[in-house]
Amino acid sequence: MPWQAPGATQGLPISAMVANILCERHNNALSPLDAEAGRFFSILAGIEANEGRAYRHPLIDLVSGTVIEKWMLKVACGLYYSVGAQDGKKLRGSHSIDVAKAEKALFHDIWDDRAGLYFVVPADAVVRAGINNSYIAPLTDHRRFGGARVSMLGFELDLVFNTADTNPSAWTSVIHRPGELMFSSDKRTHHLLVSWPPGFPSPIINFGTTPRPISRH
């Protein structure tokens, strides 16, 4: 937090982590994003909790990638305007934000080239069960705020809404807008389908209890 020394830990109430930046109308309008994100992470938690159980048939769940992506954007903007900090300084005082790009993405589905949701894939693509901590970190370029990384249950997701001046070469270790997360073991297979508008390549990320190659289609 901006007021903490490097490496310090502190117990905080939820009220210290939020900022009232939305009016009631907009807050109510965006509440479905929170609901879908909660369902998404609940499914991931259930997959990990039942990792050792055997099932006769594959399990299939479906979430909206578009909604999760917009929820991530909402979280990123909340981070910027509330407690987000870098080098002890609040982001809104040290970094600029292109509000127009955020609004176009959130309300009109107009994104920068290569912008949107990314799933960070571990090198061995192995599920790390039992990780209960979470964190949110800003993604910045020079003095520009461009998105956020959210970690939940050991899974990491990046949201980038401003790709100006970003590295033009291939971005490694991340998958853009995956169409399916597949969790495989000797006892079970769980498919988490992620829906997107028509026209996206929808790559598959194959996780397992033992290292497996990442499938890209």
Disulfide bonds with the S-S distance in Angstrom:
none
